[in-house]
Amino acid sequence: MIVVTGASGNVGRPLVEALTSAGEKVVAVSRNTPAHDLPEGARHVSADLAEPDTLRPALDGAEALFVLLAGELLGGGAPATEVLAVARESGVRRVVLLSSQINGTRPDALSHGRLREFEEAVRSSGLDWTVLRPGGFASNAYAWADAVREQRTVITPFADVALPVVDPADIAEVAAVVLREDGHSEQVYELTGPAAVTPREQAAMLAEALGEDVHVVELTREQAREHMAGFMPDPVIDGTLDIIGAPLPAEQRVSTDTESVLGRPAGPFTGWARRNLHAFK
């Protein structure tokens, strides 16, 4: 049995689907009841990584655990060592952590200190571990959805800065492999898309998929920060703006880790956009 935390999100949901499609029994963990039906082979348990003891019912009988921090959990919560101790005491043998590329490229960044804490905890947990470090998510384009639907406009900072954004479905597929298969212990995989693309180019790809023009309105850094304050902790906002505004060469480089794990290239932004076009219509 495999436990997936953050099971209702952009990575967790397709991960649950990938695992059940492969015949695995899955416990889908989130704080709230999912708004969507779970696939056959999965059941939901309400729990909170900020309170590790709430995980015990979900972990009973589990062999592997996928750890995903989101929202306010990036800013605080119970020590990571407590989460891993509960997993170990419950009989979990393998843990896969969804971390971030920034922990490799900017190891002193304040914005991702919580994820670094979890990386250190999984490494010292005594469990088989794998760390996934994706770059920016293609699904961050959901932030444009209202403006695209209503005004056919993408509102973004740094419109001409290119990054190899990764499809969350690819992250989920990689996670499903390393949760199920041997040979990935003590590995750190950096996950990106197949090419660096700018927000302006992404807008053009959405326009092509929609069959209509989509205009770009560029925000200043301060305007972007004000907008992001509604759904991100302050340190995470600053770290994110640093990356998308002034990426390091390593953050613009395309990684081959997705292909090495899955045996196929990473999917492009156009594929994500076409699968999720309903959000922009």
Secondary structure, DSSP 8 states (H G I E B T S, - for coil): -EEEESTTSTTHHHHHHHHHHTT--EEEEESS--SS---TTEEEEE--TTSGGGGHHHHTT-SEEEEE--GGGGT--S-HHHHHHHHHHTT--EEEEE--THHHH-TT-GGGHHHHHHHHHHHTSSSEEEEEEE-SBGGGGGGGHHHHHHHSEEEEESTT--B--B-HHHHHHHHHHHHHSSS-TTEEEEE--SS-B-HHHHHHHHHHHHTS--EEEEE-HHHHHHHHTTTS-HHHHHHHHHHHHS--HHHHS---HHHHHHSS----HHHHHHHTGGGG-
